[in-house]
């Protein structure tokens, strides 16, 4: 796995986590 793929995977995972947290916060409000 080269550096570009790793950084892309990390960015995708971070974005997914942020999306899930945002949905949970909206659901709680």
N, CA and C of each residue as an Amber inpcrd file, in Angstrom:
protein
    87
   0.8560000  -1.1870000   0.0000000   0.0000000   0.0000000   0.0000000
   0.8960000   1.2430000   0.0000000   0.7360000   2.0840000  -1.0040000
   1.6030000   3.2610000  -1.0540000   0.9820000   4.4080000  -0.2480000
   1.7250000   5.5050000  -0.1760000   1.3530000   6.6100000   0.7130000
   0.0370000   7.2620000   0.2880000  -0.1830000   7.3830000  -1.0210000
  -1.4040000   8.0450000  -1.4990000  -2.6320000   7.2370000  -1.1010000
  -2.5620000   5.9080000  -1.2990000  -3.7080000   5.0680000  -0.9380000
  -3.9820000   5.1390000   0.5600000  -2.9130000   5.1490000   1.3450000
  -3.0890000   5.1820000   2.8050000  -3.7290000   6.4920000   3.2450000
  -3.2620000   7.6130000   2.6940000  -3.8230000   8.9020000   3.0870000
  -5.2730000   9.0180000   2.6160000  -5.5690000   8.4640000   1.4230000
  -6.9420000   8.4960000   0.9160000  -7.8500000   7.6590000   1.8060000
  -7.3770000   6.4900000   2.2290000  -8.1730000   5.6320000   3.1100000
  -8.4000000   6.3210000   4.4540000  -7.3780000   6.9930000   4.9670000
  -7.5180000   7.6890000   6.2470000  -8.5240000   8.8320000   6.1270000
  -8.4690000   9.5720000   5.0250000  -9.4030000  10.6800000   4.8240000
 -10.8280000  10.1570000   4.7010000 -10.9980000   9.0350000   3.9900000
 -12.3330000   8.4510000   3.8370000 -12.8720000   7.9950000   5.1860000
 -12.0210000   7.3460000   5.9850000 -12.4550000   6.8730000   7.3020000
 -12.8210000   8.0530000   8.1970000 -12.0050000   9.1110000   8.1720000
 -12.2790000  10.2840000   9.0040000 -13.5940000  10.9370000   8.5850000
 -13.8070000  11.0640000   7.2740000 -15.0470000  11.6570000   6.7770000
 -16.2570000  10.8320000   7.1860000 -16.1160000   9.4960000   7.1390000
 -17.2210000   8.6180000   7.5190000 -17.5530000   8.7760000   8.9970000
 -16.5130000   8.8780000   9.8250000 -16.7300000   9.0500000  11.2710000
 -17.4410000  10.3730000  11.5410000 -16.9920000  11.4370000  10.8720000
 -17.6220000  12.7500000  11.0580000 -19.0840000  12.6980000  10.6200000
 -19.3540000  12.0060000   9.5120000 -20.7220000  11.8890000   9.0120000
 -21.5990000  11.1610000  10.0190000 -21.1040000  10.0560000  10.5630000
 -21.8820000   9.2880000  11.5430000 -22.1590000  10.1290000  12.7890000
 -21.1410000  10.8490000  13.2780000 -21.3280000  11.6850000  14.4690000
 -22.3650000  12.7770000  14.1880000 -22.3030000  13.3650000  13.0050000
 -23.2710000  14.4050000  12.6510000 -24.6880000  13.8590000  12.6250000
 -24.8770000  12.6570000  12.0660000 -26.2120000  12.0420000  12.0080000
 -26.7130000  11.7560000  13.4210000 -25.8300000  11.2460000  14.2830000
 -26.2340000  10.9460000  15.6650000 -26.6350000  12.2240000  16.3930000
 -25.8600000  13.2950000  16.2250000 -26.1890000  14.5580000  16.8940000
 -27.5240000  15.0970000  16.3880000 -27.7710000  15.0010000  15.0850000
 -29.0490000  15.4620000  14.5420000 -30.1910000  14.6260000  15.0960000
 -29.9750000  13.3170000  15.2370000 -31.0220000  12.4340000  15.7510000
 -31.3330000  12.7610000  17.2140000 -30.3140000  13.1760000  17.9710000
 -30.5250000  13.4680000  19.3920000 -31.1810000  14.8310000  19.6030000
 -31.0790000  15.7180000  18.6310000 -31.6270000  17.0560000  18.7900000
 -33.0980000  17.1540000  18.5070000
